[in-house]
Amino acid sequence: MRALTPMPPPSNDDEWLAYLGGAVGKVSPETALKVSAVFRCVDLLSKTMASLPLHMLQETEKGKEKAKKHPVYSLVYALPNEHTTAYEFWQCFVANLLLTKGGYAKIVRDGRGYIRSLWNIPTNAITEEGTNKVNGERWIRVEDGEGGAETLRTGDFMRVPNFLLTSKTDPEDPLAIAAEVLGLTRDLSGYAQSTFRQGVNPGGFIEIPTGLSQQAYERLVDDFQKKYAGVQNAGKFLLLEEGAKANILTRDLEKTQALESRKFAVTEICRLFGVPAHLCMDMEHATFSNIEQQSLEFVRDAINPLSVRIEQAMYRDLLTTSERKRYFFKFNTNALLRGDTTARTAYYSMMRQNGIMSANEIRALEDMNRIDGDGGDIVAINGNMIALENVPLNIPRGAPKTGTEGK
């Protein structure tokens, strides 16, 4: 006989108490990903974050500009190291962040202290983590899986911790918090598999009070197969002999509420990750009018908080004290908020006519080339569409800008 749940080791009293009490055991990231709804939520969030443009920006007299000349810019935007693209790096980083106590990356510097590459550190490779009580420096102990290990200190790794609640430094394990829901989902899936693969689910049975001889039994089975088995014989009345009685079994998954429970489990998992149910292919409560709004809520309530957490961790771990006065990081989520063509056209028209955006700024958001010359950078307002500098003087359309009369 095979046990449904592996028994805990004899020396672990806490696990035995949980086992005997019917509690759900520890859920690992690998086990959680076997639940389709978990895989979908993690895959969706991680690949959405990985597909967002991530720029290193700098403050200038003219406003914000991309810091393309800084060595870290290309690392976070395109190629963190010679073997990994930015998409691959951030998808792995975010997946670890969602399923474990946090996301970690190793920072490799040259002899002058400049950052030259970034490498993902799987969270399960971190065996120890702590803080130096003398100088407050954080450190982690990382195993390479081949018997080797190294200690990384502040400045040598980037860290984005998960939910902090009972400790200032030790984050909560999200899978431990969600163990009941994930364990129930896993058990329901196992129940459904065993029902179809191993379970016995007959349609009914025939009861014969007087009993049957072997010859009569074989004749009944043969007669039953010929006259009543198969689609072509569906709906026929049974003709029974010698007081035989037909009994129908009505056991099925729907009546045991297993199917309904699995639907509810999908909703619970979506709630845990902050993902709208329709993005997990659960369209039961989705309508044409609410899907777009839920998609915007997904960006606002799931993607934006993730973006800010990572941006601020990069600001802390990848920049020096002097660089923090000038540089910062920003995920561009504008593409996720564009909406349909009609909505974008109305938005751009309003921004253009009210002197908020220029033609080139709008074209940049639509991934279009700039207009040659200075015409695409002119900011104008509605009415006569006069230059913004001439508005206070009420100078009519076609007049030169203020200060250029003699030129």
C-alpha positions in Angstrom: 0.0 0.0 0.0 1.4 3.4 -1.0 1.0 6.3 1.5 -0.9 9.4 0.1 1.4 11.8 2.1 5.0 11.0 2.9 5.5 10.5 6.6 7.8 12.9 8.5 11.1 11.8 10.0 10.8 10.2 13.4 12.8 12.9 15.2 10.7 15.8 14.1 7.9 16.2 16.7 6.3 19.3 15.1 6.0 17.7 11.7 4.4 14.6 13.3 1.9 16.7 15.1 1.0 18.4 11.9 0.8 15.0 10.1 -1.4 13.3 12.7 -3.6 16.4 12.8 -4.2 16.3 9.1 -2.4 19.6 8.5 -0.9 20.4 5.1 2.8 19.9 4.9 5.4 22.3 3.6 4.9 23.4 0.0 8.1 23.9 -2.0 8.4 26.2 -5.0 8.7 23.1 -7.2 5.6 21.6 -5.8 3.7 24.8 -6.0 4.5 25.2 -9.7 2.8 21.9 -10.4 -0.5 23.6 -9.6 -1.5 25.1 -13.0 -3.0 28.3 -11.5 0.3 29.0 -9.6 2.4 28.3 -12.7 0.1 30.7 -14.7 0.3 33.5 -12.1 4.1 33.2 -11.6 4.7 32.9 -15.4 2.4 35.9 -16.1 3.9 38.2 -13.5 7.5 37.2 -14.2 7.4 37.5 -18.0 5.4 40.7 -17.8 8.0 42.3 -15.6 10.8 40.8 -17.8 9.2 42.4 -21.0 9.0 45.9 -19.5 11.7 48.3 -20.6 13.9 49.1 -17.6 16.0 52.3 -17.9 18.6 53.9 -15.8 17.7 57.6 -15.7 19.6 60.7 -14.7 18.4 64.1 -13.5 19.6 67.0 -15.8 18.7 70.7 -16.2 16.3 69.7 -19.0 14.6 67.0 -16.9 15.0 63.2 -17.0 17.3 61.6 -19.5 18.5 58.0 -20.1 21.9 57.5 -18.6 23.2 55.4 -21.6 26.9 56.3 -20.9 26.8 54.7 -17.4 28.1 51.1 -17.3 25.1 49.8 -15.4 22.6 51.1 -18.0 23.3 48.3 -20.5 23.4 45.7 -17.7 19.8 46.3 -16.5 18.4 47.1 -19.9 19.9 44.6 -22.3 22.7 42.2 -21.1 23.3 41.6 -17.4 26.1 39.2 -18.2 27.6 37.6 -21.3 25.3 34.5 -21.1 22.0 36.0 -20.0 19.6 38.5 -21.6 17.7 41.1 -19.6 14.5 39.2 -20.2 15.9 35.9 -18.9 17.5 37.6 -15.9 14.4 39.5 -14.7 12.0 36.6 -15.3 14.2 34.3 -13.1 14.6 37.1 -10.5 10.9 37.8 -10.3 9.9 34.1 -10.2 12.2 33.6 -7.2 10.8 36.7 -5.5 7.2 35.5 -5.9 7.9 31.9 -4.7 10.5 32.4 -2.0 11.6 34.8 0.7 13.1 37.1 -1.8 15.1 37.7 -5.0 18.9 37.8 -5.1 21.6 38.7 -7.6 25.3 38.6 -7.5 27.2 41.9 -8.3 30.5 41.4 -10.0 32.9 44.4 -9.9 36.2 45.1 -11.6 39.4 46.2 -9.8 38.2 49.8 -9.6 34.9 48.9 -8.0 32.7 49.4 -11.1 29.9 46.9 -11.7 30.6 44.7 -14.8 27.9 42.0 -14.6 24.9 40.8 -12.7 24.1 37.1 -12.0 20.9 35.6 -10.6 21.3 33.6 -7.3 18.5 31.0 -6.9 17.1 31.6 -3.4 17.4 27.9 -2.5 21.2 28.2 -3.0 21.4 30.6 -0.1 22.1 28.6 3.0 22.7 31.4 5.5 21.9 35.1 5.8 22.6 37.6 8.5 23.8 41.0 9.6 27.1 41.9 11.2 26.3 43.2 14.7 29.3 45.5 14.7 28.9 47.5 11.4 25.4 46.5 10.3 26.7 44.9 7.1 24.5 42.3 5.5 25.9 39.0 4.3 24.7 35.8 2.6 26.3 32.4 2.2 25.8 30.9 -1.3 26.4 27.3 -2.3 27.2 26.6 -6.0 25.7 23.0 -6.0 29.1 21.4 -6.6 30.4 21.4 -3.0 31.7 25.0 -3.1 30.4 28.1 -1.3 31.1 31.8 -1.0 30.1 34.6 1.3 28.8 37.8 -0.3 28.6 41.0 1.7 26.9 44.4 1.1 27.9 45.7 -2.3 28.4 42.2 -3.7 24.7 41.3 -4.0 21.3 42.8 -4.7 18.4 41.7 -2.5 14.7 42.3 -2.8 13.1 40.8 0.3 9.5 39.5 0.4 6.9 40.4 2.9 8.3 41.6 6.2 6.0 41.2 9.2 7.4 39.7 12.4 11.1 40.5 11.7 12.9 43.6 10.5 15.3 41.5 8.3 13.8 38.0 7.9 10.9 38.1 5.4 8.0 35.7 5.5 7.8 32.7 3.2 4.8 33.3 0.8 4.3 29.6 0.2 4.2 28.9 4.0 1.5 31.6 4.3 -0.4 30.0 1.4 0.2 26.4 2.3 -3.4 25.6 3.2 -4.7 26.8 -0.2 -1.9 25.3 -2.2 -2.1 22.0 -0.3 -5.9 21.8 -0.8 -5.5 22.5 -4.5 -2.8 19.8 -4.8 -5.0 17.2 -3.0 -8.0 18.0 -5.1 -5.9 17.6 -8.2 -4.6 14.3 -6.9 -8.2 13.1 -6.1 -9.4 13.9 -9.6 -6.4 12.1 -11.1 -6.9 9.0 -9.0 -10.7 9.0 -9.8 -10.1 8.8 -13.5 -6.9 6.8 -13.5 -7.3 4.3 -10.7 -10.8 4.8 -9.2 -13.7 2.4 -9.8 -16.8 4.2 -10.9 -19.4 1.7 -12.1 -22.8 2.9 -13.4 -24.7 0.5 -11.1 -25.2 -3.1 -10.2 -27.8 -5.9 -10.5 -29.1 -7.5 -7.4 -30.4 -11.2 -7.6 -31.8 -12.4 -4.2 -31.8 -16.1 -5.2 -28.3 -16.2 -6.6 -27.0 -17.6 -9.9 -25.2 -20.6 -11.1 -22.0 -20.2 -13.0 -23.8 -21.0 -16.3 -26.7 -18.6 -15.6 -24.2 -15.8 -14.6 -22.2 -16.2 -17.8 -25.4 -16.1 -19.9 -26.6 -13.0 -18.1 -23.2 -11.2 -18.7 -23.2 -12.2 -22.4 -26.9 -11.2 -22.8 -26.3 -7.9 -21.0 -23.3 -7.0 -23.2 -25.1 -7.8 -26.5 -28.4 -6.1 -25.7 -27.6 -3.1 -23.5 -23.9 -2.2 -23.8 -22.8 0.5 -26.2 -24.2 3.8 -27.5 -26.6 2.1 -29.9 -28.4 0.5 -27.0 -28.6 3.6 -24.8 -32.1 4.1 -23.2 -33.3 0.5 -23.6 -35.3 -1.0 -20.8 -33.7 -3.8 -18.9 -35.5 -7.2 -18.9 -34.5 -9.0 -15.7 -35.4 -12.5 -14.6 -35.9 -14.3 -11.3 -36.6 -11.2 -9.2 -33.4 -9.4 -10.2 -33.3 -5.7 -9.4 -31.2 -3.0 -11.1 -29.6 -0.4 -8.8 -28.0 2.8 -10.2 -24.9 4.4 -8.6 -24.8 8.2 -8.7 -21.3 9.0 -7.4 -19.5 11.6 -9.5 -17.0 14.5 -9.0 -19.6 17.2 -9.4 -21.8 15.8 -6.6 -18.8 15.5 -4.3 -18.2 19.2 -5.0 -14.6 18.4 -6.2 -15.0 20.4 -9.4 -16.5 23.4 -7.6 -13.7 23.2 -5.0 -11.1 23.2 -7.7 -12.7 26.3 -9.3 -12.7 28.1 -6.0 -9.0 27.1 -5.5 -8.1 28.9 -8.7 -9.8 32.0 -7.5 -8.0 31.8 -4.2 -4.6 31.4 -5.9 -5.3 34.4 -8.1 -6.2 36.4 -5.0 -2.9 35.4 -3.4 -0.8 36.7 -6.4 -3.1 39.7 -7.1 -3.8 38.4 -10.6 -7.4 38.9 -12.1 -9.0 35.5 -12.7 -9.6 36.0 -16.4 -5.8 36.3 -16.9 -5.6 32.7 -15.4 -8.1 31.6 -18.1 -11.0 31.6 -15.6 -13.7 33.4 -17.6 -16.7 32.5 -15.5 -17.3 36.0 -14.1 -15.6 38.0 -16.9 -17.6 40.3 -19.1 -16.7 42.6 -22.0 -17.2 45.6 -19.9 -15.0 44.6 -16.9 -12.1 42.8 -18.5 -10.3 46.1 -19.6 -10.8 47.6 -16.1 -9.4 44.4 -14.5 -6.4 44.5 -16.8 -5.7 48.1 -15.6 -6.1 47.0 -12.0 -3.6 44.2 -12.7 -1.0 46.8 -13.7 -1.9 49.1 -10.8 -2.2 46.5 -8.0 0.3 43.8 -9.1 2.9 45.1 -11.6 3.4 48.6 -10.2 4.2 47.4 -6.6 6.6 44.8 -8.0 8.3 47.5 -10.1 8.7 49.9 -7.2 10.2 47.2 -5.0 12.8 46.3 -7.6 13.6 49.9 -8.5 14.3 50.9 -5.0 16.4 47.8 -4.3 18.5 48.6 -7.4 18.8 52.3 -6.2 20.1 51.0 -2.9 22.4 48.2 -4.0 23.7 49.3 -7.5 24.4 53.0 -6.9 27.0 54.7 -4.7 26.1 57.4 -2.3 27.1 60.1 -4.7 25.3 58.4 -7.7 22.0 58.3 -5.7 21.8 62.1 -5.9 21.6 61.9 -9.7 20.6 58.5 -11.0 17.6 56.2 -10.5 15.9 53.3 -12.2 12.4 53.1 -13.7 10.3 50.4 -15.4 8.2 51.7 -18.2 4.7 50.5 -17.8 3.1 52.9 -20.3 2.7 50.1 -22.9 0.5 48.1 -20.5 -1.8 51.1 -20.0 -2.2 52.1 -23.6 -5.7 50.7 -24.0 -7.2 50.4 -27.5 -6.6 52.7 -30.5 -9.6 54.9 -29.9 -8.7 55.5 -26.2 -5.1 56.3 -27.1 -6.1 58.7 -29.8 -8.4 60.6 -27.5 -5.7 60.8 -24.8 -3.0 62.0 -27.1 -5.3 64.5 -28.6 -6.2 66.0 -25.2 -2.5 66.1 -24.2 -1.4 67.7 -27.4 -4.2 70.3 -27.5 -3.6 71.4 -24.0 0.1 72.0 -24.4 1.2 69.0 -22.2 3.0 66.9 -24.9 4.7 67.5 -28.2 4.3 65.5 -31.3 7.7 63.8 -30.8 6.8 62.8 -27.3 3.6 61.2 -28.5 5.5 59.5 -31.4 8.1 58.1 -28.9 5.3 56.4 -26.9 4.0 54.8 -30.0 7.5 53.6 -31.0 7.5 55.9 -34.1 10.4 57.9 -35.5 10.9 61.6 -34.5 9.8 64.4 -36.9 12.9 65.9 -38.5 13.7 69.5 -37.5 12.4 71.4 -34.6 8.7 71.2 -35.6 8.1 68.0 -33.7 9.3 69.4 -30.4 6.9 72.5 -30.4 4.4 72.5 -27.5 1.2 74.3 -28.5 -2.3 74.7 -27.1 -5.8 74.6 -28.7 -7.5 77.7 -30.2 -5.2 79.1 -32.7 -2.6 76.5 -31.9 -0.1 79.2 -31.0 3.3 78.6 -29.4 3.2 78.2 -25.7 5.6 81.1 -25.2 3.2 83.6 -26.9 0.1 82.7 -24.9 0.5 85.3 -22.1 0.9 88.1 -24.7 -2.0 86.8 -26.8 0.1 87.0 -29.9 -1.9 85.6 -32.9 -1.1 82.5 -34.9 1.9 82.8 -37.2 3.6 85.5 -35.2 7.2 84.8 -34.2 8.0 83.6 -30.7 8.7 86.2 -28.0 12.3 87.4 -28.1 12.8 86.5 -31.8 11.2 89.6 -33.4 14.6 91.0 -34.6 16.0 87.7 -35.9 
